[in-house]
Amino acid sequence: MSAIEEAKQEGSHEVSAAIKKAGNMTVDNLKNAERDLHILFRKYGLTIPVQLSTLKCGLFHLHYISLQSWFAFLLGDYSHLLLGGFNIDDPLSGLLLESFWRKYRDANGDHWVYTEHADNLRKCVPYYLHLDEGTSLRKSSVLVFNMQAAWGTQTKTDFERLWSAGTGRSDADMEKYMLEGQCHNQRGSSLMSRFLYTLIPKRWYTKKNEFVYDKVLGHIAAESQRLASEGVRGMFPICLGVKGDAPALAKAGHYTRSFLNLVFFFVYLGLSDISIFRFIGYQYFVYCCPFECQSNNIKYII
């Protein structure tokens, strides 16, 4: 239960007034709404002690929460969010990590972790980076970068259920229960499994500012490599890959061929032949185009 909820139950008029004020911030004073909301959060202990950093990208100063800060904070106080519900001082967290990396070797035996940390797999914490291009004010695009744990906290519960129901108690049995109990982090609030790195408004990473996207990707890649080699709090965070939606990944990879290259088709009544129209500088062709085509001579690339 949050500090505000507890105070609200106790009948605090001050907190009730503060909550009401928070709801009216964008109405009464839009210019200072963000400042006032931060003050309110700090007052009632709703902030977390992670350091905010700044990355200079041309004329822009981009604020971000470094992976170093996130892992130092989470491994110190909330390690169960990174380790499937197990605390870092629980011996079973070591079994979770070791069993995962042993199985991961079957599909990715040439991964860097097996040469750099072959004897410390119980200290290697896997995670993913996630890119998501969504919409913000007035339906303008915004790009969100976050770090995502590999497991959901339900992993511990599922392991305990399997252990209780099973009869085997050997090391092999324990590893089997652990592997079967590992689950992804789709349950519960995303605030408990997605940890914000930064977000960028559309005008900061498009057209003449396209370089900002690449600079942020390069910065987070360098930080990931440094953490994997040097570690934090005695553990080594290992990035398994980058996930995300199609628009964000296509931009990140500078793809020239993707479903985002589909042209818009307009059907005009009364036209029986193939016609060409010009609209906002692009050529649109009215014909049947198989978008699933993967040949070298692909039709929807203009």
Secondary structure, DSSP 8 states (H G I E B T S, - for coil): --HHHHHHHTT-HHHHHHHHHHHTHHHH-GGGHHHHHHHHHHHTT-------EEEEETTEEEEE--HHHHHHHHHHH-GGGTTTT--TTSHHHHHHHHHHHHHHHHH-TT-THHHHSTT-GGGEEEEEEEEEEEE-GGG-EEEEEEEEESS-THHHHHHHHHHHH----SHHHHHHHHHHH---S-SS-GGGTEEEEEEEEGGGTSGGGTHHHHHHHHHHHHHHHHHHHH-BTTBEEEEEEEEE-HHHHHHHTT-SSSGGG-------TT--S--EEEETTEEEE-S---TT--SSS-TT--
